[in-house]
């Protein structure tokens, strides 16, 4: 084998090996690393609305002259009757009756529900409130809109940006 054939063979083998490597993925042209200013603006607006609502609810709670407590995530609650046993936890089936009201006292709905805690079958504020309760307990929760039905509301029943009062009685 001549030197030229030897060099050409080495080059051919090298090209075959290099051609077997996968090409690195490329970012699509519409997936830039820039910041979406509309998203930033909407986030700032909603944060301001949430702060205003928190102040409104604090004032509302003070006017009730009841011993409401504020949860770590931002809803207000009072345990009216403590119940017995252990606290309700994730993956536990929970049966309860709820009376859903607006802050002005207007009753929107009275319903009997059966849910599994942690499956997001009710709004976040209510589910977290249920975890503060025991079997047979009753409580009142004041849920701000951002832990309830949010910016969209719920059909014709609950308008957007509406904070709610839940009166709950755990049945199991």
FENTA-V313392 format. One record per pair of residues at least 24 apart in sequence whose C-alpha atoms are under 8 Angstrom apart, sorted by sequence separation. I is the first residue (numbers start at 1). J is the second residue. D is the distance in Angstrom with one decimal. If there is no record, write none. Layout:
i->I j->J d->D
i->I j->J d->D
This chain:
i->92 j->116 d->5.5
i->93 j->117 d->6.4
i->123 j->147 d->6.7
i->124 j->148 d->6.4
i->141 j->165 d->5.6
i->142 j->166 d->6.5
i->91 j->116 d->5.7
i->92 j->117 d->5.6
i->123 j->148 d->5.2
i->140 j->165 d->7.0
i->141 j->166 d->5.1
i->90 j->116 d->7.4
i->91 j->117 d->5.2
i->123 j->149 d->6.8
i->140 j->166 d->5.7
i->141 j->167 d->6.5
i->90 j->117 d->4.7
i->91 j->118 d->5.9
i->140 j->167 d->4.5
i->141 j->168 d->7.9
i->89 j->117 d->6.6
i->90 j->118 d->4.9
i->91 j->119 d->7.6
i->139 j->167 d->5.9
i->140 j->168 d->6.2
i->88 j->117 d->7.9
i->138 j->167 d->7.4
i->139 j->168 d->5.3
i->138 j->168 d->5.4
i->139 j->169 d->6.7
i->138 j->169 d->4.2
i->137 j->169 d->5.9
i->138 j->170 d->6.2
i->136 j->169 d->6.8
i->137 j->170 d->5.4
i->136 j->170 d->5.1
i->137 j->171 d->7.9
i->135 j->170 d->5.8
i->136 j->171 d->5.5
i->134 j->170 d->7.4
i->135 j->171 d->6.5
i->136 j->172 d->6.3
i->133 j->170 d->7.8
i->135 j->172 d->5.2
i->126 j->166 d->7.8
i->90 j->131 d->8.0
i->88 j->130 d->6.7
i->89 j->131 d->5.8
i->88 j->131 d->4.9
i->87 j->131 d->6.2
i->88 j->132 d->7.0
i->87 j->132 d->6.3
i->88 j->133 d->6.1
i->87 j->133 d->5.5
i->88 j->134 d->5.8
i->87 j->134 d->4.6
i->88 j->135 d->7.5
i->86 j->134 d->5.7
i->87 j->135 d->7.6
i->85 j->134 d->6.0
i->86 j->135 d->7.5
i->108 j->157 d->7.0
i->75 j->125 d->6.5
i->83 j->133 d->7.4
i->84 j->134 d->5.6
i->85 j->135 d->6.3
i->82 j->133 d->7.2
i->83 j->134 d->5.3
i->84 j->135 d->5.5
i->77 j->129 d->7.6
i->82 j->134 d->6.8
i->83 j->135 d->5.4
i->84 j->136 d->6.5
i->83 j->136 d->4.5
i->84 j->137 d->7.2
i->79 j->133 d->7.7
i->82 j->136 d->7.6
i->83 j->137 d->3.9
i->81 j->136 d->8.0
i->82 j->137 d->4.9
i->83 j->138 d->7.3
i->81 j->137 d->5.1
i->82 j->138 d->6.8
i->80 j->137 d->7.5
i->81 j->138 d->5.0
i->79 j->137 d->7.5
i->80 j->138 d->5.4
i->81 j->139 d->6.7
i->79 j->138 d->6.2
i->80 j->139 d->4.8
i->79 j->139 d->4.3
i->80 j->140 d->7.0
i->102 j->162 d->7.8
i->103 j->163 d->7.0
i->78 j->139 d->5.6
i->79 j->140 d->6.5
i->102 j->163 d->7.0
i->103 j->164 d->6.2
i->77 j->139 d->7.1
i->78 j->140 d->5.4
i->102 j->164 d->5.1
i->103 j->165 d->6.4
i->77 j->140 d->5.6
i->78 j->141 d->6.7
i->101 j->164 d->5.9
i->102 j->165 d->6.0
i->77 j->141 d->4.4
i->100 j->164 d->7.0
i->101 j->165 d->5.0
i->76 j->141 d->5.7
i->77 j->142 d->6.2
i->100 j->165 d->5.9
i->101 j->166 d->6.4
i->75 j->141 d->7.0
i->76 j->142 d->5.0
i->100 j->166 d->4.8
i->75 j->142 d->5.8
i->76 j->143 d->6.7
i->99 j->166 d->5.6
i->100 j->167 d->6.7
i->75 j->143 d->5.0
i->98 j->166 d->6.2
i->99 j->167 d->5.0
i->74 j->143 d->8.0
i->75 j->144 d->6.2
i->98 j->167 d->5.5
i->99 j->168 d->6.6
i->74 j->144 d->7.6
i->98 j->168 d->4.6
i->97 j->168 d->5.8
i->98 j->169 d->6.6
i->75 j->147 d->7.6
i->96 j->168 d->6.7
i->97 j->169 d->5.3
i->96 j->169 d->5.5
i->97 j->170 d->6.6
i->96 j->170 d->4.3
i->97 j->171 d->7.3
i->95 j->170 d->6.0
i->96 j->171 d->5.1
i->94 j->170 d->7.3
i->95 j->171 d->5.3
i->96 j->172 d->7.5
i->94 j->171 d->7.7
i->95 j->172 d->5.8
i->94 j->172 d->6.6
i->57 j->142 d->8.0
i->57 j->144 d->7.6
i->54 j->144 d->7.3
i->53 j->144 d->6.9
i->50 j->146 d->6.9
